[in-house]
């Protein structure tokens, strides 16, 4: 009798479908701009993050100049949390809820 061969670890990925992108939300700030440290229960909501993946529909649409790794400002109202990582910072966000893309100028 032969032993079953160990299978290679499969990597699970999340690919948004339709007019959506996958965003890794930046960590919530624990201090204000003035340097006041906030208790753990109070956080300043962060509305920025990095694009992890974009759907094929958006990738081929010239009306949406967004790419993987772009830093974006988004409205979290309709963001869907993805229970994929322990810290749960991944969100699927409709493209219309991305309100700005940060660009560096030379």
C-alpha positions in Angstrom: 0.0 0.0 0.0 1.4 3.4 -1.0 1.2 6.5 1.1 -0.6 9.4 -0.5 1.8 12.1 -1.6 1.6 15.3 0.3 0.0 18.0 -1.9 1.5 21.4 -2.5 -0.1 24.1 -0.4 -2.7 26.0 -2.5 -2.8 29.7 -2.2 -6.3 31.2 -1.9 -6.9 34.4 -3.7 -9.8 36.8 -3.9 -10.7 38.2 -7.3 -13.4 40.9 -7.4 -16.2 40.4 -10.0 -18.1 43.1 -11.8 -17.4 46.8 -11.1 -15.5 46.1 -7.8 -12.0 46.3 -6.4 -10.3 44.6 -3.5 -8.7 47.0 -1.1 -6.5 46.5 1.9 -7.5 49.2 4.3 -4.8 51.2 6.0 -4.5 50.7 9.8 -6.7 52.9 11.9 -4.8 55.7 13.6 -4.5 55.6 17.4 -3.3 59.2 17.8 -4.6 62.5 16.5 -2.6 64.8 14.4 -1.9 66.9 17.5 -0.3 63.8 19.1 -3.1 62.9 21.5 -3.1 59.1 22.2 -6.6 57.7 21.9 -7.9 54.8 24.1 -8.1 51.4 22.3 -11.8 51.6 22.0 -11.7 54.9 20.1 -10.2 55.0 16.6 -10.2 57.6 13.9 -11.8 55.9 10.9 -9.4 55.4 8.1 -10.8 55.7 4.6 -7.6 55.0 2.7 -6.1 51.8 1.5 -4.2 50.1 -1.3 -5.8 48.3 -4.2 -4.9 44.6 -4.0 -6.9 43.4 -7.0 -9.2 44.9 -9.6 -11.9 43.1 -11.6 -11.3 42.3 -15.3 -14.1 44.6 -16.2 -12.5 47.6 -14.6 -9.0 46.7 -15.8 -10.1 47.0 -19.4 -12.3 50.1 -18.8 -10.4 53.4 -19.7 -13.0 55.4 -17.7 -11.4 54.1 -14.5 -7.6 55.0 -14.3 -7.0 52.7 -11.3 -4.4 50.0 -11.0 -3.1 47.4 -8.5 -1.2 49.0 -5.6 -2.7 52.4 -6.1 -3.5 54.3 -2.8 -7.1 55.3 -2.8 -9.7 57.1 -0.7 -12.9 55.2 -0.4 -16.3 55.4 1.2 -16.7 52.4 3.4 -20.5 52.5 3.4 -21.0 49.6 1.0 -17.6 47.9 1.5 -17.9 44.2 2.1 -15.4 42.8 4.6 -13.5 39.7 3.4 -13.0 37.1 6.2 -9.7 36.1 4.6 -7.1 37.4 7.1 -7.1 37.5 10.8 -7.0 41.3 11.0 -9.8 41.6 8.5 -8.5 44.6 6.6 -9.6 43.4 3.2 -12.7 44.8 1.6 -14.5 44.4 -1.7 -15.5 47.9 -2.7 -17.8 49.0 -5.6 -15.8 51.2 -8.0 -18.2 54.1 -7.5 -17.3 54.2 -3.9 -13.6 55.0 -4.7 -13.6 58.8 -4.6 -9.9 59.6 -5.2 -6.6 58.0 -6.2 -3.4 59.4 -4.7 -0.8 60.2 -7.4 2.8 61.5 -7.0 3.9 64.2 -9.3 7.5 64.8 -10.4 
